[in-house]
Every structure is written in structure tokens, then in C-alpha cells.
Amino acid sequence: MSLCSQCGKRKAKRHCPALGSDLCSLCCGRLREKSIHCPVSCPSLTRHKPYQEKKIFLRKPSFVPDILQDEKLGWLALHIEAALYKSWVKDAKLADKDIVLALEYAREKIEKGQGILYLPEGDGRVKNALGETVLQEINECRYNRSIILTQFSAAYTKEEKLRCLEYLILAVKFQAGEELEGRTYLESLAARFEKLKPFSGRKKIISPT
């Protein structure tokens, strides 16, 4: 068995699809989704992600990640949540689990470098309609840095889109807890957007969660 490509000391027991090399379990855990942008198809990520999410929830009394300190990413998160809110207004049957599935769908398509999926009639592939709505909002969103600098408008990088989606997925799961069949997150989302109505004509960033 070969040695880990990162530390060069321990046996490499896991193959890393992002690096194209083998890692020991310690380096895999240390670098996962930090120094390495792990694809969603990675079996090690799939196996250990729920455990990592639980650690985040237990470590913080309230879920307030670093993304809220980044106005550009906060702007994108706000637009994604606005699309989710509008979708729930149109379809009151949506639950928190549907939001997670839609966000994960958009994340996977961005991860694979795919755009909006237009399926011909009779195509048998599975399409998540809410996920497509989220994806369209992400691809069309542009960040306007300042009211004064009106000419500044920037598109989002793939890494920024994925980071924002990861944040929102965790935020929904954190608020929903063990009740993804319910609407705890969606009700909180509705309450926040009700508060935003007086500011609808102004450029104002409000923390998404």
C-alpha cells in the first residue's frame, strides 16, 4: 500500500477524486472541504458529511457561519432564499426537505458544470423543478457592490456558488432539526421576508438566517 500523497508518512487508504491521488484517513478528514473542494460523488464525503454537520451544530448554539461576514455571498444567499420564498407562496405543500433536495440538486449541477436542464418531452431523466429555479436564480444573480459605484456588477464564481449553497443547506438542516418533513425553516423564511417588505425598494443586505 502506498503512502499518503499529502503527509507522506501514513498509509493511503482513501482515493481522493479531487486530487487524483490517495490519502490517509487523517489527511482526508483534515483537508476535506477545506483545502480540497470535494465532489459530491466522493464516497468518503458522503459517508462522513452527516457526522461533520452534526459537529457544527453541536459546537455552535446558533448557526452563524462566516458567510454572513461576506456581503457578496450574503447578497447571493438572499436572492436564493427570495426564490425559495416565492416558490413556497405558490406551492404551500412544500416542506423543508423539498428545500434541501432543491439546494442539493443545484449544488450537484454546479459541481458538474451543468447549466439549466431543458428536457424534451418524454425524457425519462429526473428533474427537480425547484432546484432548476434555484439554479436559474444563482446563474442570473449579479452582485452590485455599492449604491455609489453603480457600474460595478460581478458574476459569481463556481466556488462562491457552491459555498453559498453549502451554507444554505446547513442552515435549513439546522433550523429544521430532525423535522425535515415540517416547515420550520420555511416559516422562519416567511417571517424574515415579511420584515423586509418595508425595505423592498432599497438596496439593503439582510442576514439570510
KEKENU-569116 format. One line per field, with one value per residue (C-alpha): residue number from 0; residue in one letter; x, y negated, z. Coordinates in steps of 0.02 Angstrom, whole numbers, plus 50000, padded with zeros to 5 digits. Each point is the difference from the previous one (the first is absolute). Layout:
# KEKENU-569116
i	(NUM|...) $
aa	(A|...) $
x	(X|...) $
y	(Y|...) $
z	(Z|...) $
# end
This chain:
# KEKENU-569116
i	(0|1|2|3|4|5|6|7|8|9|10|11|12|13|14|15|16|17|18|19|20|21|22|23|24|25|26|27|28|29|30|31|32|33|34|35|36|37|38|39|40|41|42|43|44|45|46|47|48|49|50|51|52|53|54|55|56|57|58|59|60|61|62|63|64|65|66|67|68|69|70|71|72|73|74|75|76|77|78|79|80|81|82|83|84|85|86|87|88|89|90|91|92|93|94|95|96|97|98|99|100|101|102|103|104|105|106|107|108|109|110|111|112|113|114|115|116|117|118|119|120|121|122|123|124|125|126|127|128|129|130|131|132|133|134|135|136|137|138|139|140|141|142|143|144|145|146|147|148|149|150|151|152|153|154|155|156|157|158|159|160|161|162|163|164|165|166|167|168|169|170|171|172|173|174|175|176|177|178|179|180|181|182|183|184|185|186|187|188|189|190|191|192|193|194|195|196|197|198|199|200|201|202|203|204|205|206|207|208) $
aa	(M|S|L|C|S|Q|C|G|K|R|K|A|K|R|H|C|P|A|L|G|S|D|L|C|S|L|C|C|G|R|L|R|E|K|S|I|H|C|P|V|S|C|P|S|L|T|R|H|K|P|Y|Q|E|K|K|I|F|L|R|K|P|S|F|V|P|D|I|L|Q|D|E|K|L|G|W|L|A|L|H|I|E|A|A|L|Y|K|S|W|V|K|D|A|K|L|A|D|K|D|I|V|L|A|L|E|Y|A|R|E|K|I|E|K|G|Q|G|I|L|Y|L|P|E|G|D|G|R|V|K|N|A|L|G|E|T|V|L|Q|E|I|N|E|C|R|Y|N|R|S|I|I|L|T|Q|F|S|A|A|Y|T|K|E|E|K|L|R|C|L|E|Y|L|I|L|A|V|K|F|Q|A|G|E|E|L|E|G|R|T|Y|L|E|S|L|A|A|R|F|E|K|L|K|P|F|S|G|R|K|K|I|I|S|P|T) $
x	(50000|50067|50029|49884|50034|49983|50094|50109|50000|49841|49925|49882|49835|49884|50002|49969|49909|50033|50190|50011|50108|49986|49987|50009|49840|50075|50047|49833|49907|50117|49989|49823|49901|50134|50158|49914|49839|49922|49879|49830|50028|50149|49955|50104|49906|49832|50045|50071|49902|49851|50123|50089|49835|49949|50165|49967|49825|50060|50146|49895|49846|49938|50049|50092|50141|50132|49897|49897|50157|50018|49878|50020|49952|49864|49926|49995|49925|49865|49952|49995|49889|49888|49973|49962|49876|49909|49991|49922|49872|49949|50005|49955|50029|50189|50093|50176|50058|49948|50110|50150|49973|49988|50159|50094|49938|50067|50163|50027|49966|50120|50128|49988|50004|49825|49879|49811|49929|49870|49926|49909|49827|50007|50177|50015|50132|49953|49985|49975|49893|50038|50184|49994|49922|50141|50130|49927|50000|50182|50054|49908|50048|50128|50078|49991|50136|49942|49858|50131|50101|49851|50108|50071|49913|50084|49948|50033|50136|49963|50084|49892|49841|50044|50050|49836|49898|50096|49958|49815|49987|50078|49890|49840|50054|50050|49833|49897|50094|49927|49838|50041|49824|49940|50015|50104|50125|49867|49898|50156|50038|49824|50015|50165|49935|49847|50119|50090|49846|50024|50174|49952|50040|50173|50166|50022|50087|49910|50082|49916|49984) $
y	(50000|49828|49854|49850|49872|49857|50050|50136|50092|50101|50133|49933|50089|49880|49942|49814|49963|49813|50022|50157|50081|50103|49932|50068|49985|49862|49886|50037|49939|49851|49936|50052|49849|49883|50010|50123|49964|50172|50058|50054|50173|50037|50151|49934|49835|50087|50114|49867|49841|50034|50021|49837|49907|50065|49939|49825|49997|50059|49879|49844|49948|49911|50031|49842|50050|49888|49974|49866|49894|50000|49876|50073|50175|49930|49914|50165|50094|49867|50020|50190|49990|49875|50128|50134|49886|49959|50186|50038|49862|50086|50176|50009|50189|49977|50058|49971|50165|49935|49847|50108|50111|49848|49922|50165|50020|49827|50035|50163|49919|49856|50126|50092|49836|50021|49860|49998|50164|49992|50172|50049|50072|50182|49991|50122|49906|49931|49811|49901|49850|49901|50042|49931|49840|49984|50034|49867|49872|50039|49985|49836|49917|49860|49912|49809|49949|49824|49878|49872|50114|50042|50065|50141|50166|50168|50176|50138|50130|50185|50006|49856|50082|50166|49917|49906|50157|50098|49863|50000|50190|49999|49854|50091|50160|49904|49911|50154|50115|50174|49937|49978|50055|49842|49816|49922|49924|49944|49916|49910|49950|49929|49901|49925|49948|49921|49889|49957|49930|49820|50003|50081|49842|49978|50088|50080|50160|50097|50153|50151|50095) $
z	(50000|49951|50118|50014|49863|50127|50158|49923|50166|50023|49887|49867|50026|49905|49821|49977|49835|50019|50013|49894|50134|50158|50178|50175|50102|50109|49854|49916|50154|50027|49821|49954|49935|50067|49894|49883|49907|50012|49863|50065|49926|50114|50109|50146|49996|49991|50146|50116|49956|50118|50144|49956|49990|50170|50073|49931|50075|50172|50002|49972|50101|49844|49820|49944|49881|49923|49842|50088|50014|49810|49922|49825|50057|50112|49847|49905|50148|50016|49816|50014|50154|49911|49861|50130|50088|49838|49959|50169|49977|49837|50072|50185|49999|49995|50156|50065|49924|49827|50028|50047|49847|49886|50070|49988|49821|49953|50090|49905|49831|50037|50062|49834|49902|49929|49960|50008|49941|49861|49975|49840|50021|50049|50068|50145|50102|50169|50010|50159|49951|50158|49980|49823|50069|50126|49865|49886|50142|50038|49818|49975|50164|49991|50147|50001|50121|50040|49971|49948|49886|49890|49857|50106|49971|50026|49958|50127|49984|50011|50171|50065|49938|50081|50164|50006|49965|50132|50125|49958|50007|50173|50053|49949|50087|50156|50014|49954|50120|49989|49921|49816|49959|50086|49954|50139|49879|49876|50137|50061|49821|49977|50162|49945|49830|50079|50097|49838|49914|50062|49923|49834|49903|50076|49977|50170|50053|50135|50078|49916|50165) $
# end
